[in-house]
Amino acid sequence: MAKGVAPFDGAVDHRGEALPVLSKSSANMQMEKLLNTPMPSFDKETPGSPFWTKLAFFFCRRTAANQFRTIEYSGMDLIPIDRGSLCASWHTNGLLDPLGIMLAHPKEFVMGGRHDLVTRPILSFWTRRLAVQPVVRKAELLRGGCSEEEATNLNGRSLLTLATGISSGFGCVLFPEGTSHDLAHMIRFRTGPMRTVLAAAAIAKGSGKKCPVLQPVGLHFRVRHHYRTDMWVEFAEPYYLPEDEIPKDLIEAVQKREWVEPPGDLVRSLRDGLRPHLLPITPNVSSWDEHGAFHLIAQIESRMNKTPLDTWRSEVLAAREVRDRFQTEPEGEDSKPVEIKHPIVDAAKDIHAQLQDRNLDGRDLDASGYKLRTGNPLRGFGFAIKTALMAILLPAFLLSLSPLVILGRFLGDRTDEGVDARTTYQFLVAMFGSLLLWPFFAVIGTCIIWMNSGNISELVAIDITTMFGSEQIAQIASLVVLYLAMFPIFWASGRMFGLWWDGYVDARKAYSRLTAGRKYKQNLEERLRALASELKPSDKR
């Protein structure tokens, strides 16, 4: 858990379950600002400002390309394009969860989220222009962050606005769990998304439009809080709503722009019906150790079957098949998967832990699946080339990105919102830091180059101060071009750092494999052979 995480204070909901512990930001309720949140418009291409929306997603895509080592999307063809859709997923990676969904979805989004998204410094500048609608969670209400009347009014307005956007054909993403968490399985669902999509269906039905769908989404991160991890966003078959069960009084109320709670039985039925659609496309295991065991078994079996798992997606799918083979009870009475007690799974857990002690995993096994692989020496030449290129761009990186790396690491490691919020801080610092600070860093870089133009000109055989002539106006033009050139150079240094970091991580793992002692390797091989002997194809069920 990240440093500074607030301890559980004993507060529970009406079911006796622990309420999410509020961070300093979520506990700071600014009702006046929340009630003055700009409303979206549904008669244009984007609910928020078209300019700021396009610009925000441009920068989000650039930042995501550097945040993740690989990004893969699948199932977009399953999303109905003739109606709105409310995407629902499990929630373990803060703001990166909705971001991953929105970057892949073919529609523009009407957005809602935790109330402090529209009141935080800097972030609120963007969320208000994207017309993000604030939502007060049960945790804030029961902990005294606001009155029940205030929460009801704000949530009613926000949910009705989101429902109107969805019924108008836009996309939306809300998380049934209601909070981001660190667990390897989903927690109990809240009703907000179900109430919202039912209201959207009522608006659509009253307007003669096609009813929206609930769109289950699987979010898969190799190690969600690591820089340059792998991400796969999986859109599953849509979950169509029971249109005939939507009451007339709800249809009449929402047509008048009045928020009326959908029938409780219908909300609960929809909530309980959604959960089985999401369970298969989440890890849905009792612990991360169990999750690692299934991935290890998948890697071993891929070597036995000579079908290498070359992508993160293929590994997730193979591990899912292993989980489904051993898991007889997807969920227990408390919504937590029952811990699997099986000799094969127990052995895989032990081996996974042994590999993890040296920062290794199933990908580090050789083609037989019994030993650690030695590695490809040619990759060392590739890393050397990356290092050389990084060295060339190092001055630009130190000027433009090293302060952001330090700040992102500092904030991410000291957030009071848990490990699941770590990459959120790092992502936001990388994106907003480059927007706000790069113009100033570019001035510094331009001045440094201009003051050392004589030495630089000798190296590149071009006098950068007189590129367009020796007249004053020509020198000003040279200065402007040099300033503008700073931005692609800064971006290139960041991309090069990401590629270099990939090579560094690979080199570090190769070193860990090569320096593993004889006793460690012998013990590992014995365990792997014993596990593989239990995983013969004839034994699979």
Secondary structure, DSSP 4 states (H G I P E B T S, - for coil): --TTPPPP---B-TTSPBPPPPPHHHH---HHHHHTPPPP-SSSSSSS-HHHHHHHHHHHHHHHHHHEEEEEEE-GGGS-SSS-EEEE----STTHHHHHHHHH-SS-B--EEEGGGGTSTTHHHHHHHTTPEEE--HHHHHTTSS-HHHHHHHHHHHHHHHHHHHHTT-EEE--TTSS----SS--PPPSHHHHHHHHHHHHHHHTTPPPPEEEEEEEEESSTTSTTEEEEEEE---EE--GGGS-HHHHHHHHTT---PPPHHHHHHHHHHHHHHHGGGS---S-HHHHHHHHHHHHHHHHHTT----SHHHHHHHHHHHHHHH-S-S--TTSSPPPP--HHHHHHHHHHHHHHTTT--GGGB-TTSSSB----HHHHHHHHHHHHHHHHHHHHHHHHTHHHHHHHHHHHHH-TT-GGGHHHHHHHHHHHHHHHHHHHHHHHHHHHHHHTHHHHHHHHTS-GGGTT-SSHHHHHHHHHHHHHHHHHHHHHHHHHHHHHHHHHHHHHHHHHHHT--HHHHHHHHHHHHHHHHHT-GGG--
